[in-house]
Amino acid sequence: MKFKIILYSEIKEEVRKELEKKCEVIYIDMDDPKFDEKLAVYLPEIVGIMGDGLMIDRSIIEAAPQLKVISNISVGYDNLDIKAINERGIIATNTPDVLTDTTADLMFALLMSTARRIGQLDRYVKNCNWSGNIGFELFGSDIHGKTLGIIGMGKIGWAIAKRGKFGFNMPILYYNRSRKLKAEKELNAQFCTLEELLQKSDFVCLMTPLTEETRYLIGTREFKLMKKSAFFINGSRGHTVDEQALITALEKEQIAGAGLDVYQKEPVSKDNPLLKMEHVVTLPHIGSDTHENKLAMDKLACENLLEVLKGNKPITAINPEILNQN
């Protein structure tokens, strides 16, 4: 008898075929206007849920009495009500590590694009506005030798810092819940307060997970502390930043620009002022989205789900303390 699971995100075909060998896969498209209705029909029957982004709260958990595992196809898991999941003894998993370098590549590309005004200049050429010297107003800013401040020195933050240090000779500052002695030794990174980092950095890169402590971590006060010549890069979650405060800081030229991969509302509203700002680079939340990395994440999520359903430990558990209870 096959395990009955819900898959609500598209995954690579080869992984889906492997999953279908072991499971009865009920695929529900999150963009389906009847998504909630279809989800409610199948929740009482399923033992697993796999996908990325669905808010799995207490109501969903209570409607799925046989649920054993939730396999998130992402590193972040702010979409999960961990307290309710733990109370039920459900195992939750994610897909860390495989996307570290891919996301760090994108974040550094975003940093570079913002500083050198790549998007704006691309539009300038394609709109046939290039008729001679471009003028100082379209010049960008140097990256090499500038100070890079990392807020959240996890694996991705480390990888970004490494690219800055060894690729561009950037001094590294970092703010984190705990000191990272390896980063201090190998990258000569300096542990500092958030205020000190904001005041001294030429590039501020926010890479913290979204928690109650980091929600709106960066707001009006923090942007005022930054240099007028500094750039703000956000690759964490939209709600780690007060977006209106960011808009105000950009409008008042309190900072030089911003590179964003995440927003408070996704997809971004058409009337969001950020979309009209030439000194802001906007990406559609694609931090880990490459063909190679998508396959790796899908495989890991699939393996996690199947291992739990077979009664084994998953490869990457979010709540490992539950493993001892099952």
C-alpha positions in Angstrom: 0.0 0.0 0.0 1.4 3.4 -1.0 1.7 6.3 1.3 -0.8 9.1 0.5 0.8 12.5 0.4 0.0 16.1 -0.9 2.5 17.8 -3.2 1.6 21.4 -3.7 4.7 22.7 -5.5 6.1 21.8 -8.9 9.2 19.5 -8.7 11.6 18.1 -11.2 10.1 15.3 -13.3 12.6 12.7 -12.3 12.1 13.3 -8.6 8.3 13.3 -9.0 8.5 9.9 -10.8 10.6 8.5 -8.0 8.1 9.8 -5.4 5.2 8.3 -7.3 6.9 4.8 -7.0 6.5 4.9 -3.2 3.5 7.3 -2.7 0.1 8.1 -4.0 0.8 11.7 -4.9 -2.1 14.2 -4.7 -0.9 17.3 -6.5 -2.7 20.5 -5.7 -1.6 23.7 -7.5 -1.3 26.6 -5.0 -2.4 29.0 -7.8 -5.7 27.0 -8.2 -8.5 29.3 -7.0 -10.1 26.2 -5.4 -6.8 25.3 -3.6 -8.2 25.6 0.0 -11.3 23.6 -0.9 -9.3 20.8 -2.5 -6.8 20.8 0.4 -9.6 20.4 2.9 -10.9 17.3 1.0 -7.6 15.4 1.2 -6.1 16.5 4.5 -7.9 13.7 6.6 -6.3 11.0 4.4 -2.7 12.1 4.0 0.4 11.2 5.9 2.8 13.7 4.3 2.9 17.2 2.9 5.6 18.4 0.6 6.2 21.8 -1.0 7.4 25.3 -0.5 5.5 28.3 0.9 2.2 26.9 2.2 1.3 28.4 5.6 0.8 25.2 7.6 -0.9 26.3 10.8 -2.8 24.7 13.6 -6.0 24.5 11.5 -4.3 22.4 8.8 -2.6 20.2 11.3 -5.8 19.5 13.2 -7.5 18.6 9.9 -4.8 16.0 9.1 -5.0 13.4 11.9 -2.7 11.0 10.1 0.0 13.5 9.2 3.5 12.3 10.0 5.9 14.5 8.1 6.0 17.9 6.5 8.8 18.3 3.9 9.6 21.9 3.1 11.5 22.5 -0.1 13.4 25.4 1.3 15.8 26.4 4.0 13.4 28.8 5.7 10.4 27.4 7.5 8.6 30.5 8.8 5.6 29.1 7.0 5.3 26.4 9.6 3.6 26.6 13.0 6.4 24.7 14.8 4.7 24.8 18.1 1.6 23.1 16.8 3.7 20.6 14.8 5.7 19.6 17.8 2.6 19.2 19.9 1.4 16.6 17.4 4.8 14.9 17.2 5.0 15.6 13.5 8.5 15.6 11.9 9.3 18.7 9.9 12.2 18.9 7.5 13.9 21.4 5.2 16.6 21.6 2.5 19.6 23.4 3.9 23.2 23.3 2.6 22.4 22.3 -1.0 21.5 25.9 -1.8 24.2 27.8 0.1 26.5 28.6 -2.8 23.7 29.1 -5.2 22.1 31.7 -3.0 25.4 33.4 -2.1 26.1 33.7 -5.9 22.8 35.4 -6.4 23.2 37.7 -3.4 26.6 38.9 -4.6 25.3 39.4 -8.1 22.5 41.5 -6.6 25.0 43.5 -4.6 27.2 44.1 -7.7 24.2 44.9 -9.9 23.0 47.5 -7.4 26.3 49.2 -6.9 27.1 49.3 -10.7 23.5 50.2 -11.7 23.4 47.2 -14.1 19.7 47.0 -14.4 19.3 50.8 -15.0 22.1 50.8 -17.6 20.8 47.8 -19.4 17.4 49.6 -19.8 19.4 52.7 -20.9 21.0 50.9 -23.8 18.0 48.9 -24.8 15.8 52.0 -24.9 18.4 53.5 -27.4 19.3 56.3 -25.0 23.1 55.7 -25.4 24.3 58.3 -27.8 27.7 59.2 -26.2 29.2 59.6 -22.8 26.7 58.7 -20.2 27.4 61.4 -17.7 28.3 61.2 -14.0 24.7 60.8 -12.9 24.7 57.2 -14.3 28.1 56.2 -12.7 28.0 53.4 -10.2 30.1 52.7 -7.1 33.2 50.6 -6.6 32.8 47.2 -4.8 36.4 46.1 -4.2 37.9 47.3 -0.9 34.6 48.5 0.5 33.3 47.3 3.8 30.7 44.5 3.7 28.4 44.1 6.7 26.6 40.8 7.1 23.5 40.6 9.3 23.1 36.9 10.0 26.3 34.9 9.7 24.8 31.5 8.9 26.0 29.3 6.1 24.8 31.6 3.4 26.1 34.7 5.2 29.5 33.0 5.5 29.5 32.2 1.8 28.7 35.8 0.9 31.4 37.1 3.2 33.9 34.7 1.7 33.1 36.0 -1.8 33.6 39.5 -0.6 36.8 38.9 1.3 38.7 36.7 -1.2 37.1 38.0 -4.5 37.0 41.7 -3.8 39.3 42.3 -0.8 36.4 43.6 1.3 36.7 44.0 5.1 34.0 42.0 6.7 31.8 43.1 9.6 29.1 40.8 11.0 26.2 40.9 13.5 24.9 37.6 14.7 23.2 36.0 17.8 26.5 34.4 18.6 30.1 34.9 17.6 31.5 32.9 14.7 35.2 32.4 15.6 35.9 30.5 12.4 34.8 33.5 10.4 36.9 35.8 12.5 40.0 33.5 12.0 39.6 32.6 8.3 37.9 35.8 7.0 39.3 38.3 9.5 35.6 39.2 10.1 34.9 41.6 12.9 32.0 40.8 15.3 30.1 44.0 16.2 26.8 45.4 17.3 24.1 46.0 14.8 24.5 49.8 15.2 28.2 49.7 14.6 27.7 47.5 11.5 25.2 49.9 10.0 27.3 52.9 10.7 30.5 51.5 9.2 29.4 49.3 6.3 29.3 50.3 2.6 27.1 47.3 1.8 24.6 46.0 4.4 23.5 42.4 3.5 20.6 41.1 5.5 20.5 37.3 5.7 18.7 36.4 8.9 15.9 33.9 9.2 12.4 35.4 10.0 11.7 34.9 13.7 9.8 37.0 16.2 13.2 38.6 17.1 14.1 39.5 13.5 10.7 40.7 12.4 11.1 44.3 11.2 14.7 44.2 12.5 15.6 47.0 10.0 13.4 50.1 10.1 13.5 53.9 10.2 16.1 54.0 13.0 18.4 51.6 11.3 18.3 53.2 7.9 19.2 56.6 9.5 22.3 55.0 11.0 23.6 53.9 7.6 26.0 55.9 5.4 24.3 58.0 2.7 26.7 56.2 0.3 25.7 52.7 1.5 23.7 50.0 -0.3 21.1 47.8 1.4 20.8 44.2 0.2 17.9 41.9 1.4 18.0 38.2 0.7 16.3 37.0 3.9 12.6 37.5 4.2 10.4 40.5 3.4 9.1 40.9 6.9 12.6 41.4 8.4 12.4 44.9 7.0 9.9 47.7 7.5 9.3 48.2 3.8 7.8 51.7 4.2 10.8 52.8 6.1 13.0 51.5 3.3 11.0 53.4 0.7 11.3 56.6 2.8 15.0 56.1 3.2 15.4 55.7 -0.5 13.2 58.7 -1.4 15.0 60.9 1.1 18.4 59.6 -0.2 19.4 58.5 3.3 21.0 55.5 1.5 22.4 55.1 -2.0 20.3 52.2 -3.2 18.9 48.8 -2.5 19.0 45.3 -4.0 16.0 43.2 -3.1 15.0 39.6 -3.6 12.2 39.5 -1.0 9.3 41.8 -0.1 6.5 42.1 2.5 4.0 41.1 -0.2 4.9 38.6 -2.9 4.4 39.0 -5.8 5.0 42.7 -5.4 2.0 45.0 -5.9 2.1 47.0 -9.2 1.8 50.2 -7.2 4.8 49.5 -4.9 7.1 52.6 -5.1 10.2 50.4 -5.2 9.3 49.3 -8.7 9.7 52.9 -10.0 13.1 53.6 -8.3 16.1 53.5 -10.7 18.5 53.0 -7.8 16.7 49.8 -6.6 17.3 46.4 -8.2 14.3 44.1 -7.8 14.3 40.3 -8.2 11.4 37.9 -7.9 12.6 35.9 -4.9 14.9 33.7 -6.9 17.7 33.2 -4.4 18.2 29.5 -4.9 16.5 29.1 -8.3 18.8 27.4 -10.7 18.1 24.2 -12.6 20.9 22.4 -10.8 19.9 23.6 -7.3 16.2 22.9 -7.8 17.0 19.3 -8.6 19.2 19.0 -5.5 16.5 20.6 -3.3 13.7 18.4 -4.7 15.8 15.2 -4.2 16.6 16.1 -0.6 13.0 17.0 0.2 11.8 13.7 -1.3 14.4 11.7 0.6 13.5 13.4 3.8 9.8 12.6 3.3 10.3 9.0 2.3 12.8 8.3 5.2 10.3 9.4 7.8 7.4 7.4 6.2 9.7 4.4 6.3 10.2 4.9 10.0 13.8 6.2 9.7 15.4 9.5 10.6 15.3 12.2 7.9 18.5 13.7 6.6 17.7 17.3 7.7 15.1 17.6 10.4 13.9 21.0 11.6 12.7 19.7 14.9 15.1 16.8 15.7 13.8 16.6 19.3 10.6 15.0 18.0 12.6 12.1 16.5 13.2 10.6 20.0 9.4 10.7 20.7 8.5 8.7 17.6 
